[in-house]
Amino acid sequence: MTERRTSRARKQARKPMEKASQRSWSQRVTRDSNALELERGVFTLTSARKIAVSLKRSAEQSSRRKAGAYRSALSMLTFYINRAGKNLPKAQRERLEHAKLELKRQFGRE
């Protein structure tokens, strides 16, 4: 029979994560997404339309995504915006928000 650990014992048994891995998990998700093969620098492109076209292309070409192409592309875009938080410059945030609308147009969901 195995002994059950208390909550406190489980916490003490865990190895502390390295500081770098705690900070960069969202970067790793964006870079190594299992659902989409994103173009390098897609979220820093100069126009909302280019961002939307790139995300659409990535989502439609992916055979590993679990949801539809539109939902996968929009989820990745929203994930990036949310994780960037206050560190995202206002101009880039606006461009990415416009990319959401453009993505909607690209998929004919206006």
PyMOL CGO cylinders between C-alpha atoms (Angstrom):
from pymol import cmd
from pymol.cgo import CYLINDER

trace = [
    CYLINDER, 0.00, 0.00, 0.00, 1.35, 3.42, -0.90, 0.3, 1, 1, 1, 1, 1, 1,
    CYLINDER, 1.35, 3.42, -0.90, 1.35, 6.26, 1.54, 0.3, 1, 1, 1, 1, 1, 1,
    CYLINDER, 1.35, 6.26, 1.54, -0.57, 9.38, 0.52, 0.3, 1, 1, 1, 1, 1, 1,
    CYLINDER, -0.57, 9.38, 0.52, 1.29, 12.64, 0.91, 0.3, 1, 1, 1, 1, 1, 1,
    CYLINDER, 1.29, 12.64, 0.91, -0.28, 15.68, 2.39, 0.3, 1, 1, 1, 1, 1, 1,
    CYLINDER, -0.28, 15.68, 2.39, -0.47, 18.85, 0.38, 0.3, 1, 1, 1, 1, 1, 1,
    CYLINDER, -0.47, 18.85, 0.38, 2.45, 20.30, 2.31, 0.3, 1, 1, 1, 1, 1, 1,
    CYLINDER, 2.45, 20.30, 2.31, 4.60, 17.21, 1.74, 0.3, 1, 1, 1, 1, 1, 1,
    CYLINDER, 4.60, 17.21, 1.74, 3.92, 17.34, -2.00, 0.3, 1, 1, 1, 1, 1, 1,
    CYLINDER, 3.92, 17.34, -2.00, 4.99, 20.98, -2.16, 0.3, 1, 1, 1, 1, 1, 1,
    CYLINDER, 4.99, 20.98, -2.16, 8.20, 20.22, -0.30, 0.3, 1, 1, 1, 1, 1, 1,
    CYLINDER, 8.20, 20.22, -0.30, 8.94, 17.24, -2.55, 0.3, 1, 1, 1, 1, 1, 1,
    CYLINDER, 8.94, 17.24, -2.55, 8.76, 19.32, -5.73, 0.3, 1, 1, 1, 1, 1, 1,
    CYLINDER, 8.76, 19.32, -5.73, 12.00, 20.55, -7.15, 0.3, 1, 1, 1, 1, 1, 1,
    CYLINDER, 12.00, 20.55, -7.15, 12.10, 24.32, -7.51, 0.3, 1, 1, 1, 1, 1, 1,
    CYLINDER, 12.10, 24.32, -7.51, 11.84, 25.45, -11.13, 0.3, 1, 1, 1, 1, 1, 1,
    CYLINDER, 11.84, 25.45, -11.13, 14.59, 27.56, -12.56, 0.3, 1, 1, 1, 1, 1, 1,
    CYLINDER, 14.59, 27.56, -12.56, 13.76, 31.26, -12.78, 0.3, 1, 1, 1, 1, 1, 1,
    CYLINDER, 13.76, 31.26, -12.78, 14.24, 31.32, -16.56, 0.3, 1, 1, 1, 1, 1, 1,
    CYLINDER, 14.24, 31.32, -16.56, 11.79, 28.48, -17.18, 0.3, 1, 1, 1, 1, 1, 1,
    CYLINDER, 11.79, 28.48, -17.18, 9.17, 30.17, -15.00, 0.3, 1, 1, 1, 1, 1, 1,
    CYLINDER, 9.17, 30.17, -15.00, 9.38, 33.32, -17.08, 0.3, 1, 1, 1, 1, 1, 1,
    CYLINDER, 9.38, 33.32, -17.08, 9.62, 31.84, -20.54, 0.3, 1, 1, 1, 1, 1, 1,
    CYLINDER, 9.62, 31.84, -20.54, 6.92, 29.16, -20.68, 0.3, 1, 1, 1, 1, 1, 1,
    CYLINDER, 6.92, 29.16, -20.68, 4.63, 31.43, -22.72, 0.3, 1, 1, 1, 1, 1, 1,
    CYLINDER, 4.63, 31.43, -22.72, 7.48, 32.26, -25.08, 0.3, 1, 1, 1, 1, 1, 1,
    CYLINDER, 7.48, 32.26, -25.08, 8.05, 28.54, -25.54, 0.3, 1, 1, 1, 1, 1, 1,
    CYLINDER, 8.05, 28.54, -25.54, 4.34, 27.98, -26.31, 0.3, 1, 1, 1, 1, 1, 1,
    CYLINDER, 4.34, 27.98, -26.31, 4.38, 30.74, -28.92, 0.3, 1, 1, 1, 1, 1, 1,
    CYLINDER, 4.38, 30.74, -28.92, 7.59, 29.45, -30.48, 0.3, 1, 1, 1, 1, 1, 1,
    CYLINDER, 7.59, 29.45, -30.48, 6.97, 25.70, -30.27, 0.3, 1, 1, 1, 1, 1, 1,
    CYLINDER, 6.97, 25.70, -30.27, 3.20, 25.49, -30.49, 0.3, 1, 1, 1, 1, 1, 1,
    CYLINDER, 3.20, 25.49, -30.49, 2.06, 21.95, -31.12, 0.3, 1, 1, 1, 1, 1, 1,
    CYLINDER, 2.06, 21.95, -31.12, -0.98, 23.21, -33.01, 0.3, 1, 1, 1, 1, 1, 1,
    CYLINDER, -0.98, 23.21, -33.01, 0.46, 25.80, -35.40, 0.3, 1, 1, 1, 1, 1, 1,
    CYLINDER, 0.46, 25.80, -35.40, 3.75, 26.31, -37.21, 0.3, 1, 1, 1, 1, 1, 1,
    CYLINDER, 3.75, 26.31, -37.21, 3.97, 30.08, -36.95, 0.3, 1, 1, 1, 1, 1, 1,
    CYLINDER, 3.97, 30.08, -36.95, 6.03, 32.22, -39.28, 0.3, 1, 1, 1, 1, 1, 1,
    CYLINDER, 6.03, 32.22, -39.28, 8.99, 33.75, -37.42, 0.3, 1, 1, 1, 1, 1, 1,
    CYLINDER, 8.99, 33.75, -37.42, 8.12, 37.22, -36.15, 0.3, 1, 1, 1, 1, 1, 1,
    CYLINDER, 8.12, 37.22, -36.15, 4.46, 36.99, -37.16, 0.3, 1, 1, 1, 1, 1, 1,
    CYLINDER, 4.46, 36.99, -37.16, 3.29, 39.16, -34.26, 0.3, 1, 1, 1, 1, 1, 1,
    CYLINDER, 3.29, 39.16, -34.26, 5.74, 41.93, -35.12, 0.3, 1, 1, 1, 1, 1, 1,
    CYLINDER, 5.74, 41.93, -35.12, 4.70, 42.32, -38.76, 0.3, 1, 1, 1, 1, 1, 1,
    CYLINDER, 4.70, 42.32, -38.76, 3.92, 45.87, -39.83, 0.3, 1, 1, 1, 1, 1, 1,
    CYLINDER, 3.92, 45.87, -39.83, 0.24, 45.51, -40.74, 0.3, 1, 1, 1, 1, 1, 1,
    CYLINDER, 0.24, 45.51, -40.74, -2.78, 43.82, -39.23, 0.3, 1, 1, 1, 1, 1, 1,
    CYLINDER, -2.78, 43.82, -39.23, -3.61, 42.29, -42.61, 0.3, 1, 1, 1, 1, 1, 1,
    CYLINDER, -3.61, 42.29, -42.61, -0.17, 40.63, -42.91, 0.3, 1, 1, 1, 1, 1, 1,
    CYLINDER, -0.17, 40.63, -42.91, -0.51, 39.20, -39.40, 0.3, 1, 1, 1, 1, 1, 1,
    CYLINDER, -0.51, 39.20, -39.40, -4.00, 37.84, -40.18, 0.3, 1, 1, 1, 1, 1, 1,
    CYLINDER, -4.00, 37.84, -40.18, -2.91, 36.32, -43.50, 0.3, 1, 1, 1, 1, 1, 1,
    CYLINDER, -2.91, 36.32, -43.50, 0.09, 34.64, -41.87, 0.3, 1, 1, 1, 1, 1, 1,
    CYLINDER, 0.09, 34.64, -41.87, -2.00, 33.21, -39.01, 0.3, 1, 1, 1, 1, 1, 1,
    CYLINDER, -2.00, 33.21, -39.01, -4.65, 31.99, -41.45, 0.3, 1, 1, 1, 1, 1, 1,
    CYLINDER, -4.65, 31.99, -41.45, -2.04, 30.28, -43.61, 0.3, 1, 1, 1, 1, 1, 1,
    CYLINDER, -2.04, 30.28, -43.61, -0.45, 28.61, -40.56, 0.3, 1, 1, 1, 1, 1, 1,
    CYLINDER, -0.45, 28.61, -40.56, -3.80, 27.43, -39.22, 0.3, 1, 1, 1, 1, 1, 1,
    CYLINDER, -3.80, 27.43, -39.22, -5.01, 26.04, -42.53, 0.3, 1, 1, 1, 1, 1, 1,
    CYLINDER, -5.01, 26.04, -42.53, -1.76, 24.18, -43.20, 0.3, 1, 1, 1, 1, 1, 1,
    CYLINDER, -1.76, 24.18, -43.20, -1.61, 22.62, -39.75, 0.3, 1, 1, 1, 1, 1, 1,
    CYLINDER, -1.61, 22.62, -39.75, -2.68, 19.00, -39.45, 0.3, 1, 1, 1, 1, 1, 1,
    CYLINDER, -2.68, 19.00, -39.45, -2.13, 18.94, -35.67, 0.3, 1, 1, 1, 1, 1, 1,
    CYLINDER, -2.13, 18.94, -35.67, -4.71, 21.47, -34.52, 0.3, 1, 1, 1, 1, 1, 1,
    CYLINDER, -4.71, 21.47, -34.52, -7.67, 20.24, -32.51, 0.3, 1, 1, 1, 1, 1, 1,
    CYLINDER, -7.67, 20.24, -32.51, -10.15, 23.01, -33.36, 0.3, 1, 1, 1, 1, 1, 1,
    CYLINDER, -10.15, 23.01, -33.36, -11.05, 24.69, -36.63, 0.3, 1, 1, 1, 1, 1, 1,
    CYLINDER, -11.05, 24.69, -36.63, -8.56, 26.88, -38.45, 0.3, 1, 1, 1, 1, 1, 1,
    CYLINDER, -8.56, 26.88, -38.45, -10.27, 30.16, -37.46, 0.3, 1, 1, 1, 1, 1, 1,
    CYLINDER, -10.27, 30.16, -37.46, -10.46, 29.22, -33.80, 0.3, 1, 1, 1, 1, 1, 1,
    CYLINDER, -10.46, 29.22, -33.80, -6.83, 28.08, -33.69, 0.3, 1, 1, 1, 1, 1, 1,
    CYLINDER, -6.83, 28.08, -33.69, -5.54, 31.25, -35.34, 0.3, 1, 1, 1, 1, 1, 1,
    CYLINDER, -5.54, 31.25, -35.34, -7.64, 33.52, -33.12, 0.3, 1, 1, 1, 1, 1, 1,
    CYLINDER, -7.64, 33.52, -33.12, -6.60, 31.59, -29.99, 0.3, 1, 1, 1, 1, 1, 1,
    CYLINDER, -6.60, 31.59, -29.99, -2.92, 32.00, -30.76, 0.3, 1, 1, 1, 1, 1, 1,
    CYLINDER, -2.92, 32.00, -30.76, -3.35, 35.72, -31.41, 0.3, 1, 1, 1, 1, 1, 1,
    CYLINDER, -3.35, 35.72, -31.41, -5.33, 36.23, -28.21, 0.3, 1, 1, 1, 1, 1, 1,
    CYLINDER, -5.33, 36.23, -28.21, -2.80, 34.18, -26.24, 0.3, 1, 1, 1, 1, 1, 1,
    CYLINDER, -2.80, 34.18, -26.24, 0.02, 36.41, -27.47, 0.3, 1, 1, 1, 1, 1, 1,
    CYLINDER, 0.02, 36.41, -27.47, -1.84, 39.63, -26.61, 0.3, 1, 1, 1, 1, 1, 1,
    CYLINDER, -1.84, 39.63, -26.61, -2.80, 38.39, -23.15, 0.3, 1, 1, 1, 1, 1, 1,
    CYLINDER, -2.80, 38.39, -23.15, 0.67, 37.11, -22.25, 0.3, 1, 1, 1, 1, 1, 1,
    CYLINDER, 0.67, 37.11, -22.25, 2.39, 40.30, -23.40, 0.3, 1, 1, 1, 1, 1, 1,
    CYLINDER, 2.39, 40.30, -23.40, 0.18, 42.28, -21.03, 0.3, 1, 1, 1, 1, 1, 1,
    CYLINDER, 0.18, 42.28, -21.03, 1.40, 45.75, -20.07, 0.3, 1, 1, 1, 1, 1, 1,
    CYLINDER, 1.40, 45.75, -20.07, 4.74, 45.19, -21.83, 0.3, 1, 1, 1, 1, 1, 1,
    CYLINDER, 4.74, 45.19, -21.83, 3.09, 45.43, -25.25, 0.3, 1, 1, 1, 1, 1, 1,
    CYLINDER, 3.09, 45.43, -25.25, 3.46, 48.91, -26.79, 0.3, 1, 1, 1, 1, 1, 1,
    CYLINDER, 3.46, 48.91, -26.79, 0.15, 50.65, -27.48, 0.3, 1, 1, 1, 1, 1, 1,
    CYLINDER, 0.15, 50.65, -27.48, 0.72, 50.80, -31.25, 0.3, 1, 1, 1, 1, 1, 1,
    CYLINDER, 0.72, 50.80, -31.25, 1.47, 47.08, -31.44, 0.3, 1, 1, 1, 1, 1, 1,
    CYLINDER, 1.47, 47.08, -31.44, -1.51, 46.19, -29.24, 0.3, 1, 1, 1, 1, 1, 1,
    CYLINDER, -1.51, 46.19, -29.24, -3.80, 48.20, -31.54, 0.3, 1, 1, 1, 1, 1, 1,
    CYLINDER, -3.80, 48.20, -31.54, -2.29, 46.50, -34.60, 0.3, 1, 1, 1, 1, 1, 1,
    CYLINDER, -2.29, 46.50, -34.60, -2.90, 43.08, -33.05, 0.3, 1, 1, 1, 1, 1, 1,
    CYLINDER, -2.90, 43.08, -33.05, -6.47, 43.99, -32.08, 0.3, 1, 1, 1, 1, 1, 1,
    CYLINDER, -6.47, 43.99, -32.08, -7.06, 45.09, -35.69, 0.3, 1, 1, 1, 1, 1, 1,
    CYLINDER, -7.06, 45.09, -35.69, -5.55, 41.76, -36.79, 0.3, 1, 1, 1, 1, 1, 1,
    CYLINDER, -5.55, 41.76, -36.79, -8.38, 40.01, -34.92, 0.3, 1, 1, 1, 1, 1, 1,
    CYLINDER, -8.38, 40.01, -34.92, -10.92, 41.89, -37.03, 0.3, 1, 1, 1, 1, 1, 1,
    CYLINDER, -10.92, 41.89, -37.03, -8.95, 41.20, -40.19, 0.3, 1, 1, 1, 1, 1, 1,
    CYLINDER, -8.95, 41.20, -40.19, -8.74, 37.52, -39.30, 0.3, 1, 1, 1, 1, 1, 1,
    CYLINDER, -8.74, 37.52, -39.30, -12.51, 37.49, -39.00, 0.3, 1, 1, 1, 1, 1, 1,
    CYLINDER, -12.51, 37.49, -39.00, -12.76, 39.00, -42.50, 0.3, 1, 1, 1, 1, 1, 1,
    CYLINDER, -12.76, 39.00, -42.50, -10.22, 36.53, -43.91, 0.3, 1, 1, 1, 1, 1, 1,
    CYLINDER, -10.22, 36.53, -43.91, -12.35, 33.64, -42.72, 0.3, 1, 1, 1, 1, 1, 1,
    CYLINDER, -12.35, 33.64, -42.72, -15.60, 35.28, -43.91, 0.3, 1, 1, 1, 1, 1, 1,
    CYLINDER, -15.60, 35.28, -43.91, -17.07, 35.62, -40.42, 0.3, 1, 1, 1, 1, 1, 1,
    CYLINDER, -17.07, 35.62, -40.42, -18.05, 39.30, -40.49, 0.3, 1, 1, 1, 1, 1, 1,
]
cmd.load_cgo(trace, "trace")
